[in-house]
Amino acid sequence: MDKIKWIDNTHPNHNKFDKCRELFPKGISRHSREFHDEIPGFEISPLKSLNQMAKYVGVKGLWVKDESVRLDLNSFKVLGGSYAIYRFLKKRLGVEKDFTYEELISPQVKEKTGDITFATATDGNHGRGVAWAASKLGHKSVVYVHKATSQPRIDAIRSYGATVKVVNGNYDDAVNQISIDAKANGWEIISDTSWPGYQEIPTWIMQGYTTIVSEIQEQFSAQGVLWPSHVFVQAGVGALAASILGHYRSLLEENSPTCVVVEPDKAACLYSSIKTGDGQPHNFPGDLDTIMAGLACGDPSPIAWDVLTEAADCFISVPDYLAAEGMRMYAVPLKGDPFVVSGESGAVTLSTLKHIMHDPELSELKEKLQLDEKSKVLLINSEGNTDPINFRKVVWEGSKPVPHR
Ligand SMILES: Cc1ncc(COP(=O)(O)O)c(C=O)c1O
């Protein structure tokens, strides 16, 4: 039976905050949130309190930031792509002052920028966000997906007018191919992962995600909660985790919550890079064939790696059945708790928490993380049912059951 594996952050930069402060300076989440708030129809996503689940797992409080309802796009990803395109256009026009959204979509701005084709590789959600943002601004988009990307995810990207190309390989191959083709075709890459010489846009993307933390802290204050004691974030290339955890570290430094990163064991590039122990990020080889499609990434984003080696306390690698269990836990709430639609990559942290709290084999991890009846735990439901066919297979038909010894 595949098991949960974990490793402490042994990187020499752990608990230093230089990169966190550099990439998430004071005021960055306000700036990104002000931009997002201007988008027509934009609303704060709910911070749902799962009181009964908290009692069941054995912690004081459990909250889930529910990104499944973000702008009808079913995931948080649009926050990064839209903010990065905004910063890109400002830079291209050489404008220091902030644009209003109305100015941004105006014919005058379009006349100055000319026609732009934004391009990206994706395992689904990021491409959808970039295609959405490009279409709102009257620009074109080209999105490369890998061969295992499901048809509903491809259809969702196409629905915003993007040209979608399926690359014969995995997510990392799609990233490589788009970087070559973009150069040849004059497309502007809006990638959520970075590589040597390409960091500015991925940094803007991570900064765009900090809107989530700004909203969470406002929602916590309305409930009289200062901040969580523990934050669990799921990772693909690590940009989301770096943004949430790095922003908390930049704000709170040593008072930050305990920060935990969760990855699929079939694509555990951050976990295995820490395990390698030479301080460098490494490729996780193979097909990356996990049901957690949004987390199926073999290469950590180098800038996310730099943040996470400072900010994360622990890296956890988990089998696919945990994602499926988490989806069912959200979809069948305990009496009194709200219902949450959570997809494969969104749900995995909830079941991971449950196993850490209840499985005697994980008692050392529970103790290390100091998870107990005083803990206030924050999770991010990063997506809804972005693949409705697989969602039903898991939630209705019980696909990927938890194996019993
Ligand atoms: C639903 C979902 N959750 C989490 C992630 C992880 O984000 P990152 O690749 O920045 O680690 C992704 C990435 O695509 C995603 O789609």
The ligand as an SDF file (V2000), in Angstrom:
LIG
                    3D

 16 16  0  0  0  0  0  0  0  0999 V2000
   -5.9840   23.2620   -8.9930 C   0  0  0  0  0  0  0  0  0  0  0  0
   -4.5490   23.5110   -8.7990 C   0  0  0  0  0  0  0  0  0  0  0  0
   -4.0640   23.4920   -7.5580 N   0  0  0  0  0  0  0  0  0  0  0  0
   -2.7720   23.7010   -7.3200 C   0  0  0  0  0  0  0  0  0  0  0  0
   -1.8870   23.9270   -8.3490 C   0  0  0  0  0  0  0  0  0  0  0  0
   -0.4380   24.0740   -8.0290 C   0  0  0  0  0  0  0  0  0  0  0  0
    0.1020   25.2680   -8.4130 O   0  0  0  0  0  0  0  0  0  0  0  0
    1.6530   25.3820   -8.7080 P   0  0  0  0  0  0  0  0  0  0  0  0
    1.9240   24.6860  -10.0050 O   0  0  0  0  0  0  0  0  0  0  0  0
    1.8960   26.8090   -8.7140 O   0  0  0  0  0  0  0  0  0  0  0  0
    2.3560   24.6780   -7.5920 O   0  0  0  0  0  0  0  0  0  0  0  0
   -2.3530   23.9650   -9.6590 C   0  0  0  0  0  0  0  0  0  0  0  0
   -1.4680   24.2250  -10.7890 C   0  0  0  0  0  0  0  0  0  0  0  0
   -1.8360   24.1960  -11.9410 O   0  0  0  0  0  0  0  0  0  0  0  0
   -3.7280   23.7440   -9.8940 C   0  0  0  0  0  0  0  0  0  0  0  0
   -4.2450   23.7550  -11.1280 O   0  0  0  0  0  0  0  0  0  0  0  0
  1  2  1  0
  2  3  1  0
  2 15  2  0
  3  4  2  0
  4  5  1  0
  5  6  1  0
  5 12  2  0
  6  7  1  0
  7  8  1  0
  8  9  2  0
  8 10  1  0
  8 11  1  0
 12 13  1  0
 12 15  1  0
 13 14  2  0
 15 16  1  0
M  END
$$$$
